């Protein structure tokens, strides 16, 4: 767990580590902001649907390509990421701002774990 996200372990949030969180599952593919229960869910998903985790990784790479195209080729400078989950590796703002630091991104999600995030 990334120390910057120690807020996840405060009193009322400790119950959140008992079940996998949709917001943390994508991060469990290689990030640091997830729990053993999230990593176990990813492993179980791969057992039930072999290749499924590769599809999720492919989905993230697709997102990165689309954002690069929209910023680089289309001149888009504002994004809304609806259902974004917690920030993970190569977020929309990171990809977009690598091309133009002036790009702005709004992240939206209704997952309780995301709602408690200070980011």
Buried (B, 14 or more C-beta within 10 A) or exposed (E): EEEEBEEBEEEEEEEBBEEBBBBBBBBBBEBEBBBEBBBEBBEEBBEEEEEEBEEBEEEBEEBBEEBBEBBEEEEBEEBEBEEBBBBBBBBBBBBBBBEEEEBEBEBEBEBEBBEBBEE
